């Protein structure tokens, strides 16, 4: 197929683009210079001129706790505008298939874990990333409404857990937890210094290696007709922040000390997505945490530090 991917220069978009090209698809992954997703007219013109058979919307303003707390307005408005523009332009252009990327941040902060797809909008959101979550919920609901009104359109939402891997951001101002940990632990090994962990380190998170996600997306495309309208994508288990730091330290060979700064926010106590529906759809994760961090550290050494 001819598949358009928004956010093609980011962590998710670049990995998915590589996978789909390897499988023989023609991938359109316009850069920001080629296409401004904040302009509906630009998006509509691009889609009608290129005529993709499917759109995968994974663009967004993303970041860790620090970035979300610092810029809540931009995380809300930019993500709402991008989601609305891409989804409505695809609809108006007559593109019948769209895979929208949501996030596990869409779930209520106090929902029971593991988080089932039907829990969306069933409670208060986590304040540290509320703007981002609201934008992602809006996009998911828009896809659902389009399908409700127009039976010939399949606009579905995949909701990954936290991701990491090749093409990730490692600078501490924008990085998520695992790439930030890799950066901090590597620097501490070089400097023979201590590593500071935000919070108690006891909260739990689920992280999936982005290569696993690319495989999941490939499965979704091959089986798009039977794909559920809203679907979690995760590994089915979680680890504490301390567990992640210990694994990163083992991979890097860091033997130093960890200290915890409990004045820093650490978000929800647990965020584990339910993979029952995903597994029944025919897909399971196959990359272990150790394997994923080893591959990510190799990328960090050769690309970021190389």
N, C-alpha and C positions, 0 to 999 in steps of 0.2 A: 504493500500500500504506500501511498504518499501520506506521510504523517507529519503534522506540524507540532513542534514542541516549544512551548514558551519556557523561558528560563533555561535555555539551552547552554548557557555558559556557567551555570551553577552546579553545585554538588550533585543534585538529582538529575537535572537535565543533561549534563555532559555524560554521565554514566549510562543513562537510558539511551541517549543518542548513539553512543558507541555500540551498545548491545543490539539495537534495532538495525543499524547499518550492517553489522556483521550478519544479521539474519536476512539481509536482502531488501529491507524496506528503504524507500527514498525518504530521507529525513530533512525537513525544513526546520532549522533552528536559528531564527534570526537573532542577531545581537541587538543590544539596546540602541546602537547607532543606526541599525537597519529598521527597527520597529520600536516605537514608543508605546508600550502597553497602557500607559495612562491616557492615551488619546483614542477614543472609540473610533473616530473616523479613520485614523491610521490603521488600526487593527482590522476594521471592516474592509478597507481597500486592499490590504495585504492578503486577506483570506480570499477575497473574490478574484484577485489576480493570480494566486497560486493554486487555488482549488484543491486543498488537501482533502483526503477522504476521511481523515480522523484528526482530532486535535487532542493533545495531551497538555493540560495546563498545570505546570509545576513551578511557574514563576512566582516570586513573592519577595517581600522584604522580610528577611529572616534574621534571627540572632538568638543569643543566649539570654539569660536572666538580666544581665547588665544592660544590654541593648534594649530589651523590652521595657524595662523600668525607665530608662533614659528618654525614650522616644515613643511614648504610647500613641500620640496623635498620628505619626507617620505609619506606625505599624497597623493602625486601624484604617486610615484613609487610603493609603497606597494599596493595601491588600484588597479592600473593598472595590476600589476603582479597577484594579487589574482583573479581579474575578468577574465583575460585572461586564467589563469591556470584552474580554475574551469569550465568555459564555454567550452573551447576547449577540456579538458579532458572528460567532459560529452559527447560532440559530438563524439569524437574519440571512446569512450566506447559504443556508440550506445544507450545512454539514451535519450529517446524521449521527455521527459518533463522536463523543467527547469523554475523555477520562480526566476528571477533575481531582487534583490532589488536596485532600484535607489534612488533618493533623490530630494526633491524640490530645492536643491542647484543647480541642473542642469539647472534651468531656467535663462534666461538673467536678469541682475540686473534691467533693465529699462522696462521690459515687463509689459503690462497692467495686473492688478489684477482683478478678479481671473485668475490664471495661467492655461492656457489650454495646453493639451498634445502636440499640434502641435507647441508650441512656442519654443521647444528645438532647439538650434543652430540658433535662430533667432536674436541673439544680444550678446553683451559683457557680460561676467560673473561677478559676485560679486568678487572683488579682495581678500577679506578676506578669502574666501574658494575656490579659483579658482582651485587649484591643485586637491582637492577632487572632485570637480564638473567635471573636465576634465576626471578623471578616471572613474567616474560613467557614463558619456556620452559615453565613449569608450566601456564600457561593454554593454550598451543598444544597441549601433549600431552593435556590434558584434552579439548579439542575433538576431537582425533584419536581418542581412546579412545571418546568418545561415538559418533562416526560408525562406528567399528569394531563396536561392540556393537548399534547401532541404525541400520539402513539407511535409515530414513525421515527421518533428521535430517541436515541439511547445516550443519555447524559448521566454518567455514573461517577461515584466518588470513592476513591481509595484513600484510606486514612492510615498512613504509616506511623509506627512508633518513632522514637528519636533515631536519627541516622548518623552515620559517620563513614569515613573512608576516603578513597581517591578523589581529589579535587576539593577537599574540605578546606575551610578557613581555619587557620591556626593562630591568628593574632588574637590576643586575649580580649580585646575590645569587642570582638564580633563572634568569637568561637563558641560552639557548644561544648559540653563538658568533656567528652573524650579527646577531641583535638586540643582543647585547652590543657588537659592533663598531660598529653604527650609533649606539648611545648614546654610546660612548666617543669616536668620531670626531666626532660632532656637537658634543659638549661641548668637545673639543679645538679645533675650529674657532672656537667662540664665545670660548673662553679664550685662543686662540693658544698652546696648550700642546702637548706631545708626547703620543703614544699608546703605551701599553705593551701589547705582545702577549705572551701566555703562551707559554713554550717557544721553540723555534727558529723557528716559523712554517713549517717545511718539511713537517710531517705533512700528509697529504691526507685530505679529507673530501668526501662527497657530500651536497649539500643540494638539496632540491626545494621549490619554491614551493608553499604549501599549496593554492592554487587549482588547481594541477596535480593534487594528491592528490584533491581533491574530484571532479574530472573522472574520475579513475581509479576512485574508489568508485562513481560513477554507472555506469560501464562494468561494474564487478563485479556490481552489483545487476541490471542488465539481462541479464547473462549468467551468473547465479549457478550454474546447473546445470553449466555447462562450466568454471567457474572451478576451477583447481587447488586442492587442499586446503591447501597452503602456497605463498604467492606473494610474491616481492619486489615492491616498488614503488619505483622510482628513475628517475633521468634517464639512467643509463648512462655517466656520466663523473664524474670528481672534480677538485678543485682544491686547491692548498695553502692553508694558513691565510693565508699572505702574499698569495696571489691574491685571497682574499675581502676582506681588509683594503684592498687596492689598489682593488678594484672599488667597495667602499663609499666610499672616499676620493674616487674619481672622481665618483660620484653626488652626494656631499655637497659637493664642491668644496674638500676639505681639501688644503692644500699643505704641511703640516707634516711633522714627523719621526716615525718609528716606531722604538721600541727594544724589544728582546726580553729578557724575564725568564726565563732558562733554569733558574731554581730552581723554577719552577712546573711542575706536571704537564701533559702534553699528550696522554696516552692513546695509542691504537694508532697506528702509523706510517701506516696506510692503512685505509680502510673504504669499499669500493665494492661495491655489490650487483650481482649478475649479473641483467640484464634480459632474457635470452634467453627465458625462460618467459613473462614479462610481454608481450613483443613478439609472441610466437606466440599469445598469448591475445587479441591484437588492440588493444593500447593502447601509446602512446608519449607521452613528455613533449613539450610544445610551448611551454613558457615558458623563455626563456633566463635565465641568471644576472643579466645586466644588467637585463632587464625585471622580474624578480622583486624585485631590490633597489630599483629605482626605485619600484615599487608599495608595497613595505614602508616605504620612507622617507617616502612621501606619507602613509601611515597614521600613522607616528610623528609627523610634523609636525602633522597635523590633530587627532589623537586624544590622543596622549601629551603633546605640547608645546603643542597648541592650546588 
